[in-house]
């Protein structure tokens, strides 16, 4: 018995005997040209005075994670460069206390130069 022949998995290219030249593809898009979407950006971001601020901004962050039935973790970060991590009940509680105490010693919250002038 002969097995049925399988079709070839390779694609075949068709050749033509037509003397015409190949069609040219569309020209590529210009690089660096102005885009209409960029000119229609969000205007409210550029206008001053829309977001009234009293000048305050976050300096220190305390992130505590205590999933149900898991070990608690905490991270204390400050814009001055302080970055502490703790794992476990006692260490997380100690980190919370250290984070609170850092408010009094942080150079960003308590600049030394301004106090001498005052």
Beta strands, then each sheet from edge to edge (+ up, - down):
strand 1: 60-65
strand 2: 73-78
strand 3: 83-87
sheet 1: 1+ 2- 3+
end
